[in-house]
Each structure stands twice: as structure tokens, then as C-alpha cells.
Amino acid sequence: MIRTLLVRGLLVGLLAGLVAGGFAFVFGEPRVDSAIALEEAHAAHEAPAGHDHGEEELVSRPGQKAGLFLATGLYGLAVGGIFALVYAGLRGRVGPRSEGGLALAAAGMAFVAIILVPFVKYPANPPAVGDPDTINGRTLLYVVMVLVGLAATAIAVATARRVTAGPWARWAAGVAAFLVPVIAAWQLLPAVNEVPADFPATLLWQFRVASLGTQLVFWTAFGVLFGWLCDRAVRRRAAVPV
């Protein structure tokens, strides 16, 4: 059964990754192009007359755009495989009883814990935003927020399972148990604000919305497709005469 779930997760992850790649291509890449144009104009303005600071790109922009689908596809494969293994461990232990309901709930929690929680504190930035010298520190802070989101999710699930007063009480306890460590991390971890003063706020906002939207499209497509295939497999097994 685990092998079947793993293959299902890989295939659905690949498909969802390509769908998310299409969303990023349509809504995100134009913003990246605009940010790169601003960065190049700024560099040209600061360069001394007759001196070229330009560096040849290792990968051209058309190549980068084509590689976007490769990147999101590989991302989907990796996430799909990990999700399938986690899902196999959750079946029958926590969450909704139906296969599809559990898949949707798990995908939703993964999006909140892995994507939304760190994004609120450290949102994505386009080219021309961010100091290259601080990239290691910023990456570490982002990883810390991901770990906080995962730990908060585990605490919330464990807390909700201990509450027997009813569904509303379980939900309230779970949400509270999730928010306490997340809000504490948001307040305690250092802020990162390296947006240049002259960078267009509209472009920054549009890029961040497109970035978050790409992840939302991925996790929605993945959860719906994975859950549908799980429910379909259950119906097929039930239709087989014993």
C-alpha cells in the first residue's frame, strides 16, 4: 500500500508542480522581468561612464523561463513523495476518516505550516531586493520559521486529540495551540527589511502575491488530485466482490 501511495504522490506532485509552474509563468515571470529591468537600469546608472559592470548571464532569461517548469516539476516530485509517506503514517490515526478528506486536510496544513507561516514573517522578494551578503542568514531564518510551523502543527494536532468536549472545543484548542508558538516566533525572530527605498511598492506586492499564489495553486491542485485518487481507490476496492 505504501508503494502505491508513493507512486501516486510522485505522479500527482509532478502534475501539480507543472500546473503551479504555469501559474508562475503567467503571473510571476512578468514581475521578475520588471524587477530585472529595474536592477539593470540601476546598475547602469551607478556604473562610471565608459565602464561596463555587466556580467554575462550563466542562463539566459528564456532558458530560465523554460527551467521554471523543470524546477516546479522536480519540486512537485519531491514534495509528493514526502507527502505520500507522511499520509501513509496518518491514515486511520488522525484527521478525517475519509481518504480524500484526510488528503485535503493534510495538504491544507502543509501549506499553512511550510508556506504561509514563514511567508508572513519573511515574504519572497524579487530580483534587485535583498543584500547578497545576508543571504545565508536570511535562509537560516526562513528555515527556522518552517520548523516552527511544522512543530506548531504537530502541537495543534496533539492538543486537539486530547480534547473530548466536542468538535468546536477541539478546533479552538488546536488553533490556539498552533497560534501561540507561531505568533511568538513572529515577534521574537529578527525582522528583515532590505527593500530599496526606490523600489516600486506595487511591483513588490504583485511579485509576492504571485509567489504565494503559485504555492497555493500547487497545494490546492495536489490536495484535490491526491484526495480524489485516494477516494477512487477506496471505491474500487469496495466494488470488488469478496
N, C-alpha and C positions, 0 to 999 in steps of 0.2 A: 504493500500500500504506500509506503514511504517513497519507493521508487516512482510509482505513478504520480504522486503528488509533486515530486521533484521535477519530473519531466513536464508536468502541467505548469508548474511555476516558471520554469525556464521559458517555455513557449509563450505563455501569457505575458511574462515580463518583457520578452523581446518585442511582442506586438505592441504592448503598452508603451514601451520605450520609443518605438517608431512613431506612434501617434503623438506622444509628447514632443518628439523631435519636429514633427510637422507643425505643431503649435508654436514651438520656439522659433522655427524658421520664419513663420509668418509674422509673429508678433514681437519676437525678441531681436532677431538679426537686424532689422532696420534701425533699432535703437543702438545696437552695437556699432553699426556703420556710422551713425551720427556721432557717437562718442569718440570713435577713432578719428573722424574728421576734425573734431574739436581738439583732440590731442595733437594731431599733426600740425594744425594751424598754430597752436600754442607753441609747439617746438620750433616751428619755422619763424615765429615772431621773436623768440628768445635767441635764436642762433645768430652769431655775428655775420655781417654781410660777406658774401663770398665763401662762407664756410658751411659745409653740409654735415649736420649731425645725424642724418638719416641712416638707418641700418636696414640692410636687406632682410625682408621677412623670410623666416625659415619655411613658412607655409603661407601661400597666397590666400587672400580673402575668399575666392571661390573654393579653394581647397579646404579652408576652414569650415565653410558652409556645408560642403559635402561631408566633411568629417563630423559635423554635428549629429547626423543620423547614425554614424558609426558609434559615436560616444554615447548617445542616448540608448541605442540598441544594446551595447555592452553593459551599460548601467542597468537596463531592464533585466538582462540575463542574470547579473549578479544579485540584484535585489530579489528577483523572482525565485532564485534558488534558495536564498536565505529565508525568505518569507515562507516558502513551502515547508522547510524544516521546522520553523517555529510553529507554523499552523498545525503540523502533524503532532507536535507536543501539546498544543492547546485543545485539540479535538476531544470532546467529552469531559473536559476538566473545567473550563471556564467559558464564559460568554454565552451567546445564543445557542440553542440546541440544534438549529438547522445549520447545515453545512454552508449555505450561501450567506446566512445571517452572520455566522462567525467570520467568514472571509471578509465581508464588508466592514464588520466592527474592527477586525484586526488591521485592515488596510487604513481605516479612518484613524485608529490610534497611532499607527505608524507614521502617518502624515503629520499628525499633531506633534508627536514626540520628536521625530527626526527632522522634520522640515519647519513646522510653524514655530515651535518653541525657540530654536536658535535664530530663526529669521527675524523674530520680533526684536531680539537684542542686537543681532549683527546681520542686518539685511544685505542682500547681494549688491555689489557695486559694478558699474560698467567700466570699460577701459577709461583711463585718464583720472580715475578716482582711486585713491589709496597709495600709500607710500611703499615702494618695493622693499625698503629696508625693514618694514614691520610685518611682512607677510607671514613669517614663521610665528610670531606672537599672535597675530590675528587668527591664523589657522588653529593654533592651540586653544584659544578662547572659544572658537566655534565648536571644536570637538568637545570641549568641556560642557558647553550648552547641550550638545546632542546627548552626552552621557547623563546630564541632569534630566533631560526629557524622558529618556528610557527608564532611568531609576524612578522618576515620579510616576510613570505609567505603571511600573511594577508595584509600587507602593499603593497606588489607587486601586488596582485590581485586588491586591491582597486585603486592603481595607474593606472594599465593597463586599468581598466574600464573607467577611466576619459579621456583617450587619444582617440581622434576621428580622428587623422590624417591618420590612416591606420594600417594594421596588423604589419608591421615592426616597426613602431613607438611605437605601444602598447607593442610589445615584448621587445624592447630596454628599454622603460620606466620601465616595470615590472622587468626586470633583474637588472637594475640599482637600483631600489628601494629595491630589495632583497639583493643585494650585499653590499650596504652601511652599514646597521646595522650589517650584519654578519661579514664583514671584521673588523669593529670597535670592535666587541666583541672579535674576534680572537686576535686583537692587545692589547686590554685593560685587558682582563682576565689573571690571572697569569698562567704561564706555569707549567706543572707537568712533571718532568723527574726523575723517580725513578727506572730506568732500571740499574741493577748492571753492573759494567764495564766489568765483565767477562761473561755476558750472551750472547750467540751466536746471532749475528745480523740476520743471515739467519733464525733461528728459530723464532725470534721475528717478522720478516717480514712475514713469512709464516703463523703464527698464526693470525696476523692482517688481512692479505688478506682473510684467511678462514672465519674470523669473519665477515668482511664486505661482503664477498660473500654470507654467509648464509642469511644476511638481504636482499641482492639484489635478491637472489633466492626467498625468501618469498614474497617480494613486487611485483616482476615480475609475479610470479605464481598467486598471489592474484588478481592483477590488470587485468591480461588477463582472468582469470576464471570468476571473478565478472562481467567484462565488457561483456564477451561472453554470460553469463546468462541473463544480462540485455537486450542486443540486441535480444536475442532469445525470451524473454518475450514480447518485443515490436512487433516482427514479428508475434507471435502467436495471440496477441490482434488484429493486423491489419488484420489477416486472418479470424477472426471471423466475420460473416456477421451481420450487424446492423439490 
